Amino acid sequence: HLLEASPPKSRLVLWQLTDPEEQGEILEELSEDVKDGIMVRMQPEQLAAATEGMDTDDVAYLLRSLPNSVSQDVLAQMDAQDRARVEQALAYPEDTAGGMMNTDVVTIRSDVTVDVVLRYLRMKGELPEATDTLYVVDENSHLIGSLPITALLTTQPDTDILDIMEDADEAIPVDMDDGEVASLFERRNWISAPVVDENQHLVGRITIDDVVDI
């Protein structure tokens, strides 16, 4: 709020005083004009550092507002895994499900038990934001089902995932228009939903916080 309310010269001074670890989150919240005015004055390595820990879709959103040469410089500063995820998001038009989605998804197999999945999640230590469902895939990353967290927590540990997973009949096509995605979330009260390509490969997920923006 302070940045938004300040004149441009003061805004740049204030930006220099912000904690670098919080800059990515701050940029997400700023209006387009203020955000763009700050980002064009940041070095690519600063922008890359600011995006660390951000969701892939949010990083793609920030980079789309930069000239292509600058965004490429920022991508070059990222580690290989983060860069690949962001480039995948940037490959889809901004106003489609692919442009909205986050590639940070927790997947599991159907041939394991609830206990195995719970131990796997404890080993991971944390879940992506707004994770209400885990997605079940086969060995080729085809989406075959989903498992709500509530079912995982209330089922006996020796139960097979195959016996309690739900069918994957409500996945969102990666090329679906963002307005249609928002309508689906509104009608079905989703918190999150999987996104698949034309071959039914799981490529990401969309969460309610992205849909509210739409």
Summary of the structure (lengths in Angstrom):
residues: 214
radius of gyration: 19.2
end to end distance: 21.9
largest distance: 62.1
contacts: 632
relative contact order: 0.12
helix: 52%
strand: 16%
